[in-house]
Amino acid sequence: MRLVTLFAISVAALSPIVAIVVLNALHDGGLRLGIMALFTVVFCMLCSLFTGAKKTELLAASAA
């Protein structure tokens, strides 16, 4: 298994867990919305980096 593949799998497995833990710790609604937007941008960037997805496919994945 290549190192890049291992890294991509680790990021894919840990990112939802990190998002849940961080959002659960926040109590301010406005800050939560900002952090959710940040997680969405990071998700799109990682998908773009690790996959060959088109812009429309990235938009559909981030909207889901």
C-alpha positions in Angstrom: 0.0 0.0 0.0 1.4 3.3 -1.0 1.9 6.1 1.6 -0.4 8.5 -0.3 -3.2 6.0 -0.3 -2.8 5.3 3.4 -2.8 9.0 4.1 -6.0 9.6 2.0 -7.8 6.7 3.7 -6.8 8.1 7.1 -8.0 11.6 6.3 -11.3 10.2 4.9 -11.9 8.2 8.1 -10.9 10.8 10.6 -12.4 14.0 9.0 -16.1 13.2 9.9 -15.0 12.3 13.5 -13.1 15.5 13.9 -16.0 17.5 12.5 -18.5 15.9 14.9 -16.2 16.4 17.9 -15.4 20.0 17.1 -19.0 21.0 16.3 -20.2 19.3 19.5 -17.8 21.3 21.6 -19.1 24.6 20.2 -22.1 26.3 21.8 -22.3 29.5 19.7 -24.6 29.1 16.7 -22.8 31.6 14.5 -19.4 30.0 15.2 -20.8 26.6 14.4 -22.0 27.8 11.0 -18.6 29.3 10.3 -16.8 26.1 11.3 -19.2 24.0 9.2 -18.4 26.2 6.2 -14.7 25.8 6.9 -15.1 22.0 7.0 -17.0 22.1 3.7 -14.2 24.0 2.0 -11.5 21.7 3.5 -13.6 18.7 2.2 -13.7 20.1 -1.3 -10.0 20.9 -1.3 -9.1 17.4 -0.1 -11.5 15.8 -2.7 -9.9 17.9 -5.4 -6.4 17.0 -4.3 -6.9 13.3 -3.9 -9.3 12.6 -6.8 -9.7 13.5 -10.4 -13.2 14.8 -9.9 -14.7 17.5 -12.0 -15.9 20.8 -10.6 -19.5 19.8 -10.9 -18.8 16.5 -9.1 -17.1 18.3 -6.3 -20.0 20.7 -5.9 -22.5 17.8 -5.8 -20.3 16.0 -3.2 -20.1 19.1 -1.0 -23.8 19.8 -1.2 -24.7 16.3 0.0 
